[in-house]
Amino acid sequence: MASGDHQSYLKAVKCLMQLPAQTGIEGTVTRFDDMNAMHQVQAKTIHLVAQFLPFHRLYIHIYEQLLRDECGYKAPTPWWDETRDAGNFMDSPLLDPETGFGGNGTGPDNCVTDGPFENTTLLIGPGQTLTDHCLSRKVNEINSTLGNETYVQECHDKSTYLNFWESTGFTTYGAGNSGVGGVMEDIDASPGDPLFYIHHGFIDRLWWKWQSEDPDSRLYQLGGPCVQGGTEETTLDCIMTTYGIRPNVTVKEVMDIQGGFLCYKYDY
């Protein structure tokens, strides 16, 4: 990503952190809060379920739309190729305090005190609470190795959607969340760290590459429960809720990133 585009992206994210909330979800003050709260209030219906990948594909798409429509962002949307930084997140350009998203947390609460999001106070979370807390990071390089090429290939080699999304949950998904740590490790309110969105770009790309390997079989393939611990299977007609930020859509509508209302591709 070009340096100018990168800075424009960070500027747009900070813009969302200043725009007033519109959803009316309890605890929200800014548009950035709207996104975090939308994730928090339905955390149990979007994790450890088959719609995990479709929901987060929709979620990062909505975030991109807000950056473009409400904050004037015009460049490509970045994603984090974690295979390049696996085992060494601390040296990633994305965690550079001068040109990236800010560095690791410091002090007893692991608060981020440098970069564009220094001293940010989050209102949504931790967990299901609404308690003011800092944007925190606690990088764990052992966990960051879960994003390396070996684990990516392990996911890619799965033959069914169910096995694929379960595999990402144990490896590549955890690389970004538990590798960055802090707020990112808080499943319910992890979007409080702007790194969340480019991490999920990595996961979405991995899923799209898996789908593209055998589109006739995989493009609309699902598998797994629609509620945590349940036995009822998720279907393509499952409706994903956006709390008015954008219209609700079905799982089917986001399965193809180059068809329907989605229209994007990955650079490699």
PyMOL commands that set and color helices and strands:
alter all, ss='L'
color gray80, all
select helices_A, chain A and resi 3-16+31-41+43-46+52-71+89-91+93-95+141-147+149-156+161-170+172-180+182-185+190-192+195-213+215-218+251-254
alter helices_A, ss='H'
color red, helices_A
select strands_A, chain A and resi 121-122+133-134+239-240+249-250
alter strands_A, ss='S'
color yellow, strands_A
deselect
rebuild
show_as cartoon
